[in-house]
Amino acid sequence: YDYHHIKPIVLIDEYDVPLNAAYNVGLFDFVVNIISSMFSNGLKTNENLEFAIITGCLQIAKNQIFTGFNNPSINAVTDVSYAHYFGFTKAETKELLTYYNLGARYQDVLECYDGYHIGSCELINPFSLLCFVEKAVIDNTIACSFYWANSSGDALLRKMLKSISGKADLKKDFESLLSGDVIKVDVNTTVTYDTMIDNKEAIMGTLLFSGYLTRAEEPTLADGAKVEESKLTYMSSWVKIPNNEVLFCFNTIVKEFNKDLSDEKLPFIISSLLDKDIRGTTTYLNGLYRSILRARDKNSKENNYHYFLAAILALNPVKGWEYRSQDQGIDGYSDFVLISDAGDVIIIEEKNVKELNEIPKARIEAFEQIDKLNYTLAYEELGIKDILKYAIVYCDHRAFISLGEK
């Protein structure tokens, strides 16, 4: 200003990134003091400043580094003002792709990067879109990679997912989101780093303002009627995971989250099966299933519990035991076989039913399948006679376990 005599405009992007990094390593208060001093001298008491624009995930007015700020104008993702500046509109995206002869990739781009509802606008992630275009002008067949997901870091999302421990309602909400559902939640719009996992409202607010969730239109009934009034209030919103890129972030961390749970469970599962402890195995396995995050794949009839149990067994080897999935018998493939060096063999056949009254029939079918397709014959020919046969029938997010006759 002293040289040009023009009051400068200060632009500060992602002011809270260093705060997030500091928080994760226990240096939050130290970094807050540094940044607070910089902002106070550079912005709050600077008579030579025209104005400043600051961007970040957490609301400025309530953050510790902005104490004493003089009435800042705040524009959040729920506000209409400046909403279209948060990303590319569909029209802008189509124009951009057409300019670079990438118009044929428009639908691919929408599936991966679209879905953000900011104010009254539907927007595409600008960072991922530009990264894609940069690559696609060289090779227009290149896949839509997850650029934002790979660049933003996932410490915050990990913290949010770990916070579900012991909170059944929050766990249910996450499962609904992972399944592609739209849910209504109360949102705390004034969270700070020391309060962002205090309660469900703070967690949802943090995820909404950091881009992991977005506002959504209200769900409608089959006849097109609204579930509730469509007006979204300041503290209550319908939210969803915006697109495939963010869903990738969630799914990657959920797999690790569920694996961490499975690490502790395997020894008991094997020992209880060997002991023929049906009640103990059932109680323990169902306790494990209640702990995991379940995402419903509406386009698949696969039994997701099979894959989770497979992960438990495959990713946590026990010394002296071999695990086989889809083990080839004489005339077919059993779901699971556990074999020990000592000659113990456990064969598990799974069935999946929708109604509780279907369980007895499914149980009989499982044991008949083991016998008719000669799953045990290969092991009997090796001289192994004491083979344990189990049927696990899944229904209503529970496992029903039965021991077959020798």
C-alpha positions in Angstrom: 0.0 0.0 0.0 2.8 2.4 0.8 4.2 2.0 -2.7 1.0 1.7 -4.9 -1.4 3.5 -2.6 -4.0 0.9 -3.4 -5.5 -1.1 -0.6 -4.8 -4.8 -1.3 -7.3 -7.7 -1.4 -6.0 -10.7 0.6 -7.1 -14.2 -0.5 -6.6 -17.0 2.0 -7.6 -20.5 0.8 -8.2 -23.4 3.1 -7.2 -21.6 6.3 -8.1 -24.6 8.4 -5.8 -27.1 6.7 -2.8 -26.3 9.0 -5.2 -26.4 11.9 -6.3 -29.9 10.9 -2.7 -31.1 10.5 -1.8 -29.6 13.9 -4.9 -31.1 15.6 -3.9 -34.6 14.3 -0.5 -34.4 15.9 -1.4 -32.7 19.2 -0.1 -29.2 18.3 -3.5 -27.5 17.8 -3.2 -24.8 20.5 0.4 -24.0 19.4 -0.6 -23.4 15.8 -3.7 -21.5 16.7 -1.6 -18.9 18.6 0.6 -18.4 15.5 -2.2 -18.1 13.0 -4.3 -16.0 15.3 -1.5 -13.5 15.6 -0.9 -13.4 11.9 -4.6 -12.8 11.1 -5.0 -10.3 13.9 -2.2 -8.1 12.6 -2.8 -8.7 8.9 -6.6 -8.5 8.8 -8.3 -7.3 11.9 -6.2 -4.3 12.7 -4.8 -3.5 9.2 -6.2 -0.1 8.1 -4.6 -0.6 4.7 -6.6 -3.6 3.8 -9.4 -3.4 1.3 -11.0 -6.7 2.2 -10.1 -10.4 2.7 -11.7 -13.6 1.4 -11.0 -16.7 3.5 -12.1 -20.2 2.6 -12.3 -23.3 4.8 -14.5 -26.0 6.1 -15.3 -24.8 9.6 -17.2 -21.7 10.2 -15.0 -18.6 10.8 -17.1 -16.8 13.4 -16.8 -19.6 16.0 -13.2 -20.6 15.4 -10.6 -19.7 18.0 -8.3 -17.9 15.6 -10.9 -15.3 14.7 -11.8 -14.0 18.1 -12.7 -10.3 17.8 -13.3 -10.3 14.1 -15.6 -7.5 13.1 -18.8 -9.0 11.7 -17.4 -11.2 9.0 -19.9 -12.1 6.2 -20.2 -15.9 6.2 -21.3 -17.9 3.2 -21.7 -21.6 3.9 -22.6 -24.5 1.6 -26.2 -24.1 2.8 -26.4 -20.4 1.7 -27.7 -19.2 -1.6 -25.3 -16.2 -1.8 -22.2 -17.0 -3.9 -23.3 -20.6 -4.2 -22.4 -20.9 -7.9 -18.8 -20.0 -7.1 -18.2 -23.2 -5.2 -17.8 -25.3 -8.3 -18.7 -25.8 -11.9 -22.4 -25.9 -12.9 -23.6 -28.6 -15.4 -23.8 -26.0 -18.2 -20.2 -24.9 -17.5 -19.0 -28.4 -17.3 -20.6 -29.3 -20.6 -19.1 -26.2 -22.2 -15.6 -27.1 -20.8 -15.7 -30.7 -22.0 -17.1 -29.7 -25.4 -14.3 -27.1 -25.9 -11.7 -29.9 -25.3 -13.6 -32.4 -27.5 -14.5 -34.4 -24.4 -18.3 -34.0 -24.7 -18.7 -37.8 -24.8 -17.3 -38.1 -21.3 -20.0 -35.8 -19.8 -22.0 -38.6 -18.1 -18.8 -40.2 -16.7 -17.8 -36.9 -15.2 -21.3 -36.5 -13.6 -21.2 -39.9 -12.0 -17.8 -39.3 -10.4 -17.7 -35.6 -9.6 -21.3 -34.3 -9.6 -23.9 -34.2 -6.8 -22.9 -31.2 -4.7 -25.9 -29.1 -3.7 -24.6 -25.7 -2.7 -27.4 -23.2 -1.9 -29.8 -23.6 -4.8 -27.1 -24.9 -7.2 -26.0 -28.3 -8.2 -22.3 -28.3 -8.8 -19.4 -30.5 -10.0 -16.2 -30.8 -8.0 -13.9 -28.2 -9.7 -10.6 -29.7 -8.6 -11.4 -33.2 -9.9 -13.0 -32.0 -13.1 -9.9 -29.9 -14.0 -7.6 -32.7 -13.1 -9.6 -35.1 -15.3 -9.6 -32.6 -18.3 -5.9 -32.2 -18.0 -5.3 -35.9 -18.4 -8.2 -36.5 -20.8 -6.9 -34.0 -23.4 -4.0 -36.4 -23.9 -6.0 -39.6 -23.7 -9.7 -39.2 -24.1 -10.4 -42.7 -23.0 -8.7 -42.3 -19.6 -10.9 -43.3 -16.6 -12.3 -40.7 -14.2 -9.8 -41.1 -11.3 -10.6 -39.9 -7.8 -8.4 -36.9 -7.7 -10.0 -35.0 -4.8 -10.2 -38.3 -2.8 -6.5 -38.9 -3.2 -5.4 -35.4 -2.5 -7.5 -34.3 0.5 -6.3 -36.7 3.1 -8.7 -38.9 5.0 -7.8 -38.3 8.7 -11.0 -36.3 9.2 -13.2 -39.0 7.8 -11.4 -41.7 9.7 -12.0 -39.8 12.9 -15.7 -39.4 12.1 -16.2 -43.2 11.3 -14.3 -44.2 14.5 -16.7 -42.0 16.5 -19.6 -44.4 15.8 -18.4 -46.8 18.5 -21.2 -47.3 21.0 -23.6 -44.9 19.1 -26.3 -47.1 17.5 -28.2 -44.2 15.9 -25.0 -42.8 14.3 -24.0 -46.2 13.0 -27.4 -46.7 11.4 -27.1 -43.3 9.7 -23.7 -44.2 8.3 -25.0 -47.5 7.0 -27.9 -45.7 5.3 -25.5 -43.2 3.6 -23.2 -46.0 2.5 -26.1 -47.7 0.9 -27.0 -44.6 -1.2 -29.9 -43.4 0.9 -30.8 -39.9 1.7 -31.3 -39.2 5.4 -32.4 -36.2 7.5 -30.1 -35.1 10.2 -29.6 -32.1 12.5 -26.5 -30.2 11.7 -24.3 -28.1 14.0 -23.0 -25.3 11.8 -20.7 -23.9 14.5 -18.3 -26.8 15.1 -14.6 -26.3 15.9 -11.8 -28.8 15.9 -12.2 -29.5 19.6 -16.0 -30.1 19.3 -16.4 -31.8 15.9 -16.9 -35.3 17.4 -18.8 -34.3 20.5 -22.1 -35.5 19.2 -24.0 -36.6 16.1 -25.0 -33.0 15.1 -21.3 -31.9 15.2 -20.2 -35.0 13.2 -22.8 -34.4 10.5 -22.0 -30.7 10.4 -18.3 -31.4 9.9 -18.9 -33.9 7.1 -21.4 -31.6 5.4 -19.1 -28.6 5.4 -16.0 -30.5 4.5 -17.5 -32.0 1.3 -18.0 -35.6 2.4 -21.8 -35.1 2.5 -24.0 -32.7 0.6 -27.5 -31.5 1.0 -30.1 -33.4 -1.0 -33.6 -33.2 -2.2 -36.2 -34.8 0.0 -37.1 -38.4 -0.8 -40.5 -38.9 -2.3 -43.0 -41.7 -2.0 -44.0 -44.0 -4.8 -46.9 -41.7 -5.8 -44.5 -38.7 -6.0 -45.7 -37.2 -2.7 -43.2 -35.5 -0.5 -42.2 -37.2 2.7 -42.2 -33.8 4.5 -42.2 -30.2 3.6 -39.3 -29.5 1.2 -38.0 -26.5 3.0 -34.5 -27.1 4.5 -33.9 -25.3 7.7 -30.7 -23.9 9.1 -30.1 -26.8 11.6 -31.9 -29.6 9.8 -31.1 -31.0 6.3 -31.5 -34.0 4.1 -28.0 -35.2 3.3 -26.3 -37.9 1.2 -22.9 -38.9 -0.1 -22.6 -36.8 -3.3 -20.9 -39.0 -5.8 -18.8 -42.1 -6.6 -15.5 -40.3 -5.7 -16.6 -39.6 -2.1 -18.2 -43.0 -1.8 -14.8 -44.4 -2.7 -13.3 -42.5 0.3 -16.0 -43.9 2.6 -15.7 -47.5 1.4 -11.9 -47.6 1.6 -12.0 -46.5 5.2 -15.0 -48.7 6.1 -13.1 -51.8 4.9 -10.2 -50.9 7.1 -12.5 -50.1 10.0 -14.2 -53.5 9.7 -10.9 -55.3 9.3 -9.7 -53.8 12.5 -12.8 -55.3 14.2 -12.2 -58.7 12.6 -8.6 -58.9 13.8 -9.9 -59.5 17.4 -12.5 -62.1 16.6 -10.9 -65.0 14.7 -9.4 -67.1 17.5 -12.7 -67.4 19.3 -14.6 -68.3 16.2 -12.3 -71.3 15.5 -12.2 -72.5 19.0 -15.9 -72.2 19.5 -16.6 -74.1 16.3 -14.2 -76.9 17.4 -15.9 -77.0 20.8 -19.3 -77.2 19.0 -20.4 -74.2 21.0 -23.4 -73.2 18.8 -24.7 -70.6 21.2 -21.4 -69.0 21.9 -20.5 -68.9 18.2 -23.8 -67.4 17.3 -23.7 -64.8 20.0 -20.2 -63.8 19.2 -20.6 -63.7 15.4 -23.8 -61.7 15.6 -22.1 -59.3 18.0 -19.4 -58.9 15.3 -22.0 -58.3 12.6 -23.7 -55.7 14.7 -20.4 -53.8 15.0 -19.7 -53.6 11.3 -21.0 -51.0 8.9 -23.4 -52.6 6.5 -24.0 -51.1 3.1 -26.9 -52.4 1.1 -26.1 -52.9 -2.6 -29.5 -52.4 -4.2 -28.3 -53.9 -7.5 -26.9 -57.1 -6.0 -28.3 -60.2 -4.5 -24.9 -61.3 -3.1 -24.6 -62.2 0.5 -22.4 -59.5 1.9 -21.9 -61.4 5.2 -20.2 -64.1 3.3 -17.5 -61.7 2.1 -17.1 -60.2 5.6 -16.6 -63.7 7.1 -14.2 -64.5 4.3 -12.3 -61.3 5.1 -12.1 -62.3 8.8 -10.6 -65.7 7.9 -8.4 -64.6 5.0 -6.9 -61.5 6.5 -6.2 -63.0 9.9 -4.3 -66.3 9.5 -3.9 -68.5 12.6 -0.8 -70.6 12.9 -1.5 -74.2 12.1 -4.8 -73.5 10.2 -5.5 -73.2 6.5 -8.6 -71.3 5.3 -10.3 -72.0 1.9 -13.2 -70.2 0.4 -15.2 -71.8 -2.4 -13.3 -75.0 -1.8 -13.6 -77.5 -4.6 -15.1 -80.8 -3.5 -15.7 -83.8 -5.6 -18.9 -82.5 -7.1 -19.1 -78.8 -6.1 -17.7 -76.0 -4.1 -18.3 -75.4 -0.4 -18.5 -71.9 1.0 -15.7 -72.3 3.6 -13.4 -75.0 4.8 -11.0 -74.7 7.7 -8.2 -77.2 8.0 -5.7 -77.6 10.8 -2.3 -79.2 10.7 -3.6 -81.6 13.4 -6.3 -82.9 11.0 -9.3 -80.9 12.1 -11.7 -80.0 9.3 -14.6 -77.6 9.6 -16.9 -77.2 6.6 -19.3 -74.3 6.5 -22.2 -73.9 4.0 -24.1 -70.6 4.0 -27.6 -69.7 3.0 -29.3 -66.3 2.8 -33.1 -65.9 3.3 -35.5 -63.0 3.7 -38.0 -64.3 6.2 -37.4 -66.1 9.6 -39.8 -68.9 8.7 -37.5 -69.8 5.8 -34.6 -70.7 8.1 -35.4 -74.3 8.8 -35.8 -75.2 5.1 -32.5 -73.3 4.3 -30.7 -75.2 7.1 -31.8 -78.5 5.7 -30.8 -77.5 2.2 -27.3 -76.5 3.4 -26.6 -79.9 5.0 -28.1 -81.7 2.0 -25.8 -79.8 -0.3 -22.8 -80.7 1.8 -23.7 -84.4 1.5 -25.0 -84.6 -2.0 -22.1 -82.7 -3.5 -19.6 -84.7 -1.5 -17.8 -81.8 0.2 -16.3 -84.2 2.8 -15.2 -87.0 0.5 -11.8 -85.5 -0.4 -10.9 -85.2 3.3 -12.3 -88.6 4.2 -10.1 -90.2 1.5 -7.1 -88.6 3.4 -8.2 -90.6 6.5 -9.9 -87.6 8.2 -13.1 -88.9 9.8 -14.0 -86.3 12.4 -15.3 -83.6 10.1 -17.5 -80.9 11.5 -20.3 -79.6 9.3 -21.9 -76.3 9.9 -24.8 -74.4 8.3 -25.0 -70.7 8.7 -28.3 -69.1 7.6 -28.4 -65.3 7.4 -31.6 -63.4 7.9 -32.5 -59.9 9.1 -28.8 -59.0 9.7 -28.3 -62.1 12.0 -26.6 -65.4 11.6 -28.3 -68.7 12.7 -25.8 -71.5 13.1 -26.4 -75.2 13.2 -24.1 -78.2 13.6 -24.7 -81.2 11.3 -24.5 -84.8 12.0 -21.3 -86.7 11.3 
